[in-house]
Amino acid sequence: MILFPAIDLKDGKCVRLKLGDMATATVYNEDPAAQAKAFEDQGFSWLHVVDLNGAFKGASVNSAAVGAILKATKNPVQLGGGIRTLPQIEDWLGRGLARVILGTVAVRDPELVKEACRLFPGKIAVGIDAKGGKVAVEGWAEASELGVIELAKKFEGAGVAAIIYTDIDRDGVLTGINWESTIELASAVSIPVIASGGLASLADIVRMTMPDAKKLEGAISGRALYDGRIDPATALAILRGEHKPEAAQFEEPR
């Protein structure tokens, strides 16, 4: 079970949004590369990066910041946001990314995703962002009529390395991950699922260790790490089965 710390990039800085609204960006670190190294030093084994500007523009915008991150950390990095063509995918993988996350293009052109999986086995993840149970695209700015499981099933057997499932209604507001929908998705497909959106406290970390959640690959944490609501050492020890938190820490976040 992997806990993925998140670096969301806006104008070259490490930020967090609330409910996917760019106007709500809070800057947490002016130096994303330093933040990436800090996460590595804290014991994390992966890094989740999103080019927020790129997601809205439809092309990579924070390339320099991502390049600096790749140089700063030895951890594998997965990147999403504005990556929508095979040349873009090839370029980013050539720069050292472990995985490219395809979101909008997965809705617009599923065949491109399947071709990318064929060309770059094990390197392609699909980002499914949902609002009100429907898939959102274009940096969450546009809703579709497509259901989450309906979209996910399009990629069964294609070789997708993982699905990153984000509940936009919970993202950045620390209300806890939508475990019911996430586990429902993981049960409906054979592709590994990563939970995202709303991870709030050690209660969510403990929830990751429950039997029905073990089918997940992991979960992404952003604001809760930056705000100090989750201690990295404690969270990672819980996931390794080396630490049992006090009873109060099992309480659902408010």
C-alpha positions as CSV (number, residue, x, y, z in Angstrom):
1,M,0.0,0.0,0.0
2,I,1.6,3.2,-1.2
3,L,1.0,6.7,0.2
4,F,1.7,9.2,-2.6
5,P,2.6,12.7,-1.4
6,A,1.3,15.2,-3.9
7,I,2.9,18.3,-5.5
8,D,0.4,20.4,-7.4
9,L,2.1,23.0,-9.6
10,K,0.7,26.4,-10.4
11,D,2.9,29.1,-11.9
12,G,6.0,27.1,-10.9
13,K,5.0,26.9,-7.2
14,C,3.8,24.1,-5.0
15,V,0.2,24.8,-4.2
16,R,-3.1,23.1,-3.0
17,L,-6.5,23.9,-4.3
18,K,-10.0,23.5,-2.8
19,L,-12.5,21.7,-4.8
20,G,-10.4,22.1,-7.9
21,D,-10.8,25.9,-8.0
22,M,-7.6,27.6,-9.3
23,A,-8.7,30.8,-7.5
24,T,-8.4,29.0,-4.1
25,A,-4.7,28.1,-4.5
26,T,-2.6,28.2,-1.4
27,V,1.2,28.3,-1.9
28,Y,3.0,25.8,0.3
29,N,6.4,25.9,-1.2
30,E,8.1,28.3,-3.7
31,D,10.5,25.5,-4.5
32,P,8.8,22.3,-5.7
33,A,12.2,20.5,-6.1
34,A,13.0,21.1,-2.5
35,Q,9.6,19.8,-1.5
36,A,10.2,16.7,-3.6
37,K,13.5,16.0,-1.8
38,A,11.8,16.7,1.6
39,F,9.2,14.0,0.8
40,E,11.9,11.5,-0.1
41,D,13.8,12.3,3.1
42,Q,10.6,11.7,5.1
43,G,10.5,8.1,3.7
44,F,8.0,8.3,0.9
45,S,8.7,5.9,-2.0
46,W,6.7,7.6,-4.8
47,L,5.7,11.2,-5.8
48,H,2.5,12.3,-7.5
49,V,2.8,15.6,-9.5
50,V,0.1,17.6,-11.3
51,D,0.7,20.5,-13.7
52,L,-2.5,22.4,-12.8
53,N,-1.9,25.1,-15.4
54,G,-1.3,22.4,-18.0
55,A,-4.5,20.7,-17.1
56,F,-6.5,23.8,-18.0
57,K,-4.4,24.8,-21.1
58,G,-4.1,21.3,-22.5
59,A,-0.3,21.4,-22.8
60,S,2.5,21.2,-20.3
61,V,3.2,24.6,-18.6
62,N,5.3,23.8,-15.6
63,S,7.9,21.8,-17.4
64,A,10.9,23.5,-15.8
65,A,9.5,22.8,-12.3
66,V,8.9,19.1,-13.2
67,G,12.4,18.8,-14.6
68,A,13.8,20.2,-11.3
69,I,11.7,17.8,-9.3
70,L,13.1,14.8,-11.4
71,K,16.6,16.0,-10.7
72,A,16.0,16.5,-7.0
73,T,14.5,13.1,-6.1
74,K,15.4,9.5,-6.7
75,N,11.8,8.4,-6.1
76,P,9.7,7.4,-9.1
77,V,7.4,10.3,-10.2
78,Q,4.0,10.1,-11.9
79,L,2.8,13.3,-13.7
80,G,-0.6,14.4,-14.9
81,G,-2.0,17.6,-16.4
82,G,-2.1,18.6,-20.0
83,I,-0.5,15.5,-21.4
84,R,-2.7,14.6,-24.4
85,T,-0.6,13.3,-27.3
86,L,1.8,10.4,-28.0
87,P,4.8,12.7,-28.6
88,Q,4.1,14.5,-25.3
89,I,4.0,11.1,-23.5
90,E,7.2,9.9,-25.2
91,D,8.9,13.2,-24.3
92,W,8.0,13.0,-20.6
93,L,8.9,9.4,-20.3
94,G,12.2,10.2,-21.9
95,R,12.9,12.8,-19.3
96,G,12.7,10.2,-16.6
97,L,9.1,10.0,-15.4
98,A,8.0,6.6,-14.1
99,R,4.4,7.1,-15.2
100,V,2.3,9.5,-17.2
101,I,-1.3,10.2,-16.1
102,L,-3.8,10.7,-18.9
103,G,-7.1,12.3,-17.9
104,T,-9.0,14.4,-20.4
105,V,-7.7,12.4,-23.4
106,A,-8.9,9.2,-21.7
107,V,-12.4,10.6,-22.2
108,R,-11.9,12.2,-25.6
109,D,-9.7,9.5,-27.2
110,P,-9.7,6.2,-25.4
111,E,-7.9,4.6,-28.4
112,L,-4.9,6.9,-27.9
113,V,-4.6,5.7,-24.3
114,K,-4.7,2.1,-25.4
115,E,-2.0,2.8,-28.0
116,A,0.1,4.5,-25.4
117,C,-0.2,1.5,-23.2
118,R,1.0,-0.7,-26.0
119,L,4.0,1.6,-26.8
120,F,5.0,2.3,-23.2
121,P,4.0,-0.8,-21.1
122,G,3.6,-0.2,-17.4
123,K,4.1,3.6,-17.9
124,I,0.5,4.8,-18.5
125,A,-2.0,5.7,-15.7
126,V,-5.5,7.0,-16.2
127,G,-6.8,9.8,-14.1
128,I,-10.5,9.7,-13.5
129,D,-11.8,12.9,-11.8
130,A,-15.5,12.8,-10.7
131,K,-17.9,15.4,-9.7
132,G,-21.3,14.2,-8.6
133,G,-20.4,10.8,-9.8
134,K,-19.7,12.0,-13.4
135,V,-16.3,12.3,-15.0
136,A,-14.9,15.8,-15.3
137,V,-12.4,17.0,-17.9
138,E,-10.3,20.0,-18.9
139,G,-8.8,20.5,-15.5
140,W,-12.1,19.8,-13.8
141,A,-13.7,22.8,-15.6
142,E,-16.1,20.7,-17.7
143,A,-18.4,17.9,-16.7
144,S,-19.2,15.0,-18.9
145,E,-22.2,12.5,-18.9
146,L,-19.8,9.6,-18.5
147,G,-19.9,7.5,-15.4
148,V,-16.7,6.6,-13.5
149,I,-17.0,2.8,-13.8
150,E,-18.2,3.1,-17.4
151,L,-15.0,5.0,-18.3
152,A,-12.7,2.7,-16.3
153,K,-14.1,-0.4,-18.0
154,K,-13.1,1.0,-21.4
155,F,-9.5,0.2,-20.4
156,E,-9.8,-3.3,-19.0
157,G,-7.1,-5.4,-20.6
158,A,-5.4,-2.5,-22.2
159,G,-2.4,-2.5,-19.9
160,V,-3.2,0.6,-17.8
161,A,-0.8,0.6,-14.9
162,A,-3.2,2.3,-12.5
163,I,-6.3,4.5,-12.2
164,I,-6.1,7.6,-10.1
165,Y,-9.6,8.3,-8.9
166,T,-10.3,11.7,-7.5
167,D,-13.6,12.9,-5.9
168,I,-13.5,16.6,-6.8
169,D,-16.2,17.3,-4.2
170,R,-13.7,16.3,-1.5
171,D,-10.4,17.5,-2.9
172,G,-8.5,19.8,-0.7
173,V,-11.2,20.2,2.0
174,L,-10.0,17.5,4.4
175,T,-13.4,15.7,4.7
176,G,-11.9,12.2,4.2
177,I,-11.6,10.1,1.1
178,N,-14.8,8.8,-0.6
179,W,-14.0,5.2,0.3
180,E,-17.3,3.8,-0.7
181,S,-17.0,5.0,-4.4
182,T,-13.3,4.3,-4.5
183,I,-13.7,0.7,-3.4
184,E,-16.7,0.2,-5.6
185,L,-14.5,1.2,-8.6
186,A,-11.7,-1.0,-7.5
187,S,-14.1,-3.9,-7.2
188,A,-15.5,-3.3,-10.7
189,V,-12.2,-3.4,-12.6
190,S,-9.0,-5.4,-12.5
191,I,-6.8,-2.3,-12.9
192,P,-5.1,-1.1,-9.7
193,V,-6.9,2.0,-8.2
194,I,-5.3,4.9,-6.3
195,A,-7.6,6.9,-4.1
196,S,-7.4,10.7,-4.2
197,G,-9.3,13.7,-2.9
198,G,-9.9,14.6,0.7
199,L,-7.4,12.5,2.7
200,A,-7.7,14.2,6.0
201,S,-6.2,12.4,9.0
202,L,-4.7,9.1,10.3
203,A,-8.3,7.8,10.2
204,D,-7.9,7.6,6.4
205,I,-4.5,6.0,6.8
206,V,-5.9,3.3,9.1
207,R,-8.8,2.9,6.6
208,M,-6.2,2.0,3.9
209,T,-5.2,-1.0,6.0
210,M,-8.7,-2.5,6.2
211,P,-9.4,-5.7,4.3
212,D,-11.7,-4.2,1.6
213,A,-9.2,-1.5,0.9
214,K,-6.2,-3.8,0.3
215,K,-7.3,-4.2,-3.4
216,L,-6.1,-0.5,-3.8
217,E,-2.6,0.4,-4.9
218,G,-2.6,3.3,-2.4
219,A,-3.8,6.8,-1.8
220,I,-2.7,10.4,-2.5
221,S,-2.2,13.0,0.2
222,G,-1.7,16.7,-0.2
223,R,-3.1,19.3,2.1
224,A,-3.1,17.0,5.2
225,L,0.7,16.5,4.8
226,Y,1.3,20.2,4.2
227,D,-0.9,21.3,7.2
228,G,0.8,18.8,9.5
229,R,-2.5,16.9,10.1
230,I,-0.6,13.7,9.2
231,D,2.8,12.8,10.5
232,P,4.7,11.1,7.7
233,A,6.6,8.7,9.9
234,T,3.5,7.6,11.8
235,A,1.4,7.2,8.6
236,L,4.1,5.1,6.8
237,A,4.6,3.0,9.9
238,I,0.8,2.3,10.0
239,L,0.9,1.2,6.4
240,R,3.8,-1.1,7.1
241,G,2.0,-2.6,10.0
242,E,4.6,-1.4,12.5
243,H,2.3,1.0,14.4
244,K,-1.1,0.8,15.9
245,P,-2.6,4.3,16.6
246,E,-4.5,5.2,19.7
247,A,-8.2,4.6,19.6
248,A,-9.0,8.3,19.2
249,Q,-7.1,8.3,15.9
250,F,-9.5,5.8,14.4
251,E,-12.3,8.4,14.6
252,E,-13.6,9.6,11.3
253,P,-12.4,13.2,10.4
254,R,-14.8,16.0,11.0
